[in-house]
């Protein structure tokens, strides 16, 4: 395992570096918005941003700045030097501070700890801060998937064997098996409904039902589907249709089943389905790199792009069709990876601030490999979402100046 740095040197020096005019200009040029599904361009990752600085639309969306709510006696976490760690704990706290870039990593022994995803507020709809998702028994918590303003997860994601969100893009993910071993690869999702000799490919899980589409909603989504009345919804439990609502949306989702929701022309696929009919929902998480089977994973966090593969820097931003606001320029970033021993790595780099200008994806991959010992690593949501909590302390300084409300997180807990 990598030898730990002297973590406590960060106290008192972390936020006091002066911002030079050159740094200020660079921060302005790279103050880009993280949108994993905006239109990609052919601009390469190392190429400069447009002459005109990109507008930070986070400032235009008041949802991003709703003040977090805390329960009685709860306080927002403070950015402080994290508590020291003992070798016997199987933990390391590492810091990188060179060339105007400050990054942090937590490494946890995979034989003593396990990974677990957490949804904001315990469901897809709605968002919360990373500190709010940091359970009392969590060793570390990091922001995870990309997400929509309403909390919908924008990536192929699974918790406890149940799909939480999907995307039509081929994107990188980490799969976590029941024994704690991991899979890092690019993957795609394919979901099919089979009934009465028919087969219908769905458009997604726990996402907005668009025109002429079929969506499956399960217990992770929320209490109801939130759909309009222009379609049909089939309530399925134990593989059997138990109720059908035609021209009536926003129906209750059974916690032990799911709803098939079809709009417009897609609803015609279900015109001859009746209560009591059998319906099968088959899902396939396809590893497009033809390696380990993602269907073996009980948890999946989809984000991307890949940063480190087989011990080498391997940035797949172009192949995964990420837009320039993620692919180009320096920014705050988050990542999850493993060491050569299979130990878990949570890492963040601050950016858009005086003490740290952030990284390009390639620079970030280099730090993960050379300084934090990653042999596999994928990028997570970044920008103002980047946040790492270790033993209850907020390690980094979020670039929004406060914690952002995000869709989900990934935690390290004891086995």
C-alpha positions, 0 to 999 in steps of 0.5 A: 500500500502507498505510504501515507503523506503527512496529512496534517500539514494542510491545516492553516495553509490550504486556503491562503494562497494568493490568486495571481492575475494569470491564475484568475484568468485561467479560472475564468476561462475554465469555469465550465458547467458539468453537463454529461449529456450536452451536445459533444464536439470534436474539441480535444481534451487538452485544447483551450476553451472558447475565447469567451468564458462559458456562462456558469449556468449553476448561478442561474438555477436557484435549485443548485443554491437551495440552502441545505436543511439539517436536522435538530442539532446537526451542523454543516461540516467544516473544512478541517484537517482530517483526523489522523489515521493509524496503520492498523485501521487499514486507511491512508489519507494522502495529499497532493499539492504541486504546481497550484493543484491540491488533491486528496485521497482516501485509501481503504483496505478492501479486506476491512472495508466495503463500498456502498452507494447512497441515494439522496433522501433514499430515493431518486427524486430529490437531492441532498448534500454529501454530508447529509448522505454521510452515515454515522458509520461511514468512513468516507463519502464522495459524490458519485453520478451525474444527475438532473436538477430533480435528482434523476440519476444520469448513468447506469446505476444499481443499488442492492441489485435493483436498477436506479437509473440508466443512460443510452450513452456507453459510459464508464462505471464501477461494478461492486460484487457481493464479495467486494471485488470490483469491475471497471469498464465502459458499459451499456444498458439493455432492458426488455419486457416480455409478455404474451409472446411480445417483446418491447425494449424499454427507453429507460428506468426511473427517468422522465417518460418522454413522448412515445416512450416506455419507462419502468419505475421501481421503488427507488424512484419515489412514491408515484410515477409523476406522469401525466394522463396520456398513456397507460401504466401497468402495475406488476408484482411477482411477474404478474400484472395486478392493475392497469391504469389507462389515461391516468398517470402518477400512480403508486409504485409498489415497493415489491414490484414495478410499473411499466409506463408507456406514452403515446404510440408506445402505449399501443404495445400494451393494448391487449394486456390484461390483469393477470397476464404474466410479464417479464422484465430482463436487464443486461448491463453489457461490458463493451470491453468484453471483460468481467460481467457487470450483471454479477455486480450488486451495486453499479455507479455509472459516471465516466470517463475512464481515467486509468486502465490496467495501470496506464493513463487511459482517458476515454472522454471522446469515446464516451461522447462527453461534452467540452464542459467536462472534457476540456480545461481544468476543473474540480474533479472526483474519482473512484479507483483501486490500487494494485492490491484491490484497495479502494481509492476515493479522490478529489481535486479542488479547482476554480479557487486561489489554492487550487486551479483544478485539473484536466482529465489527463492531469487528473489521471496522472495524479491518480496513477502516479501519486495515489497508486491507482491501477483502475479509476473512473471520473465521477461528477465534478465541478461544484459537486466535488466533495469528499468527507472523511471521518465526518470532516469535509476534506476539500473546499467545494468550488460553489463556496458551499455544499451542492445538492447532488443526486447520490454518493458512494461510501466506504463502510466497515465490513 
